[in-house]
Every structure is written in structure tokens, then in C-alpha cells.
Amino acid sequence: VAKDLGLQLSALRERDLRILDRGRTQYFALHGQTGHLVTAERIDREQLCRLVEKCVLRCEVMVEGEM
């Protein structure tokens, strides 16, 4: 995420970058030392998308300040 946004890790902390998932469970997080998007919770495809062939989890990245 840091690389894709063209920001240094310190800038991510200063800009209060947040990962927002839809729903109750936060499946994704930002690794504080690498800036990589990582799984924060176990993702069980059968539980989430048992009736759907294509399973998609969406999340948003929110960054404070101008880009």
C-alpha cells in the first residue's frame, strides 16, 4: 500500500491511514513495518461465500490529507 501510494512508512502513520472493511469483521490490516496489506483475520471462503462461485472481499483505504 505504501509503495502504491508513493508514500514512506512514516507518512502513512502521520496521515492516519486506515483500512475499512464492510461488515463486522476486519479481515485486512496494514503491516506497520513494511506497509503491506495483510490478512488480519482468518478468511473462510465456505462461510463467507458458500452460495457464490466468485468470492470477493472489498475494503477501502482511507488516508487523511491531500495526495
Residue pairs with C-beta under 8 A, 6 or more apart in sequence:
1 12
1 17
1 30
1 35
1 36
1 37
1 61
2 8
2 9
2 11
2 12
2 34
2 35
2 36
3 35
5 12
5 61
5 63
5 67
7 15
7 35
9 32
9 33
9 34
9 35
12 30
12 35
12 63
13 32
15 63
15 64
15 65
16 63
16 64
17 30
17 61
17 62
17 63
17 64
18 61
18 62
19 26
19 28
19 29
19 30
19 37
19 59
19 60
19 61
19 62
20 59
20 60
20 61
20 62
21 27
21 28
21 57
21 58
21 59
22 58
22 59
25 41
26 40
26 41
27 39
27 40
27 41
27 43
27 57
27 59
28 37
28 38
28 39
28 40
28 57
28 59
29 37
29 38
29 39
29 40
30 36
30 37
30 38
31 37
31 38
43 57
45 55
48 55
48 57
49 55
